[in-house]
Amino acid sequence: MKQDILNLDNQNVGSIELNDAIFGLEVRADILHRVVNWQLARLQSGNHKTKGRSEVSLTPAKPFKQKGSGNARQGSRKGAQFRKGGVVFGPVVRDHSHELTKKFRKLGLKTALSAKAKEGNLIIIDEAKLSAPKTKDLQAKLEVCGLKNCLFIDGKDVDVNFALATRNIANVDVLPTIGANVYDILRKDKLVLTKDAVSCLEDRLK
């Protein structure tokens, strides 16, 4: 698959051959769905907690005698029916994550890249570098390129000036290749890869 290479001034500066095994796969929603669920499950903190009857700080003594009071018999004030009593089947601290094989995660990333390429929302640029960390200058370049909601993926390292310049621009994120993931790719309208990113992704996903 052949793709034009642009610069940040939206000028064509060449072309690149993309690997069809990575950027030309059939788009399968079921694969993307499973990988996104796996990512979001790992992000859940799972630290919500309520106290059961064995944990609440109340006396274990009977609130009143067994017979003769006219009330239903009770063994302790710790029951869920009493104010400040324990919660029945309440949430406990747990890990929400689940397993997903490395092979399947790779397939998910390939499918996400292929989906952007098939939609026409994949853009290849020569480099994502700036001489100074000027947000205003980068904003002007992005407007020329028509990029309002996008994810930039660079090579092994992200240019410091470029990363600083994007901090105050809404809906624009920057990641190194090692941070490329299905969820961040899918939630942005456009995916922008540098030539270094393409090379690193092909090495990572081969």
Secondary structure in CASP SS format (residue, H / E / C, confidence):
PFRMAT SS
TARGET T0000
AUTHOR 0000-0000-0000
METHOD secondary structure of the structure
MODEL  1
M C 1.00
K E 1.00
Q E 1.00
D E 1.00
I E 1.00
L E 1.00
N C 1.00
L C 1.00
D C 1.00
N C 1.00
Q C 1.00
N E 1.00
V E 1.00
G E 1.00
S E 1.00
I E 1.00
E E 1.00
L C 1.00
N C 1.00
D H 1.00
A H 1.00
I H 1.00
F H 1.00
G C 1.00
L C 1.00
E C 1.00
V C 1.00
R C 1.00
A H 1.00
D H 1.00
I H 1.00
L H 1.00
H H 1.00
R H 1.00
V H 1.00
V H 1.00
N H 1.00
W H 1.00
Q H 1.00
L H 1.00
A H 1.00
R H 1.00
L H 1.00
Q C 1.00
S C 1.00
G C 1.00
N C 1.00
H C 1.00
K C 1.00
T C 1.00
K C 1.00
G C 1.00
R C 1.00
S C 1.00
E C 1.00
V C 1.00
S C 1.00
L C 1.00
T C 1.00
P C 1.00
A C 1.00
K C 1.00
P C 1.00
F C 1.00
K C 1.00
Q C 1.00
K C 1.00
G C 1.00
S C 1.00
G C 1.00
N C 1.00
A C 1.00
R C 1.00
Q C 1.00
G C 1.00
S C 1.00
R C 1.00
K C 1.00
G C 1.00
A C 1.00
Q C 1.00
F C 1.00
R C 1.00
K C 1.00
G C 1.00
G C 1.00
V C 1.00
V C 1.00
F C 1.00
G C 1.00
P C 1.00
V C 1.00
V C 1.00
R C 1.00
D C 1.00
H C 1.00
S C 1.00
H C 1.00
E C 1.00
L C 1.00
T C 1.00
K H 1.00
K H 1.00
F H 1.00
R H 1.00
K H 1.00
L H 1.00
G H 1.00
L H 1.00
K H 1.00
T H 1.00
A H 1.00
L H 1.00
S H 1.00
A H 1.00
K H 1.00
A H 1.00
K H 1.00
E H 1.00
G C 1.00
N C 1.00
L E 1.00
I E 1.00
I E 1.00
I E 1.00
D C 1.00
E C 1.00
A C 1.00
K C 1.00
L C 1.00
S C 1.00
A C 1.00
P C 1.00
K C 1.00
T H 1.00
K H 1.00
D H 1.00
L H 1.00
Q H 1.00
A H 1.00
K H 1.00
L H 1.00
E H 1.00
V H 1.00
C H 1.00
G C 1.00
L C 1.00
K C 1.00
N C 1.00
C E 1.00
L E 1.00
F E 1.00
I E 1.00
D C 1.00
G C 1.00
K C 1.00
D C 1.00
V C 1.00
D C 1.00
V H 1.00
N H 1.00
F H 1.00
A H 1.00
L H 1.00
A H 1.00
T H 1.00
R C 1.00
N C 1.00
I C 1.00
A C 1.00
N C 1.00
V E 1.00
D E 1.00
V E 1.00
L E 1.00
P C 1.00
T H 1.00
I H 1.00
G H 1.00
A C 1.00
N C 1.00
V H 1.00
Y H 1.00
D H 1.00
I H 1.00
L H 1.00
R C 1.00
K C 1.00
D C 1.00
K E 1.00
L E 1.00
V E 1.00
L E 1.00
T E 1.00
K H 1.00
D H 1.00
A H 1.00
V H 1.00
S H 1.00
C H 1.00
L H 1.00
E H 1.00
D H 1.00
R H 1.00
L H 1.00
K C 1.00
END
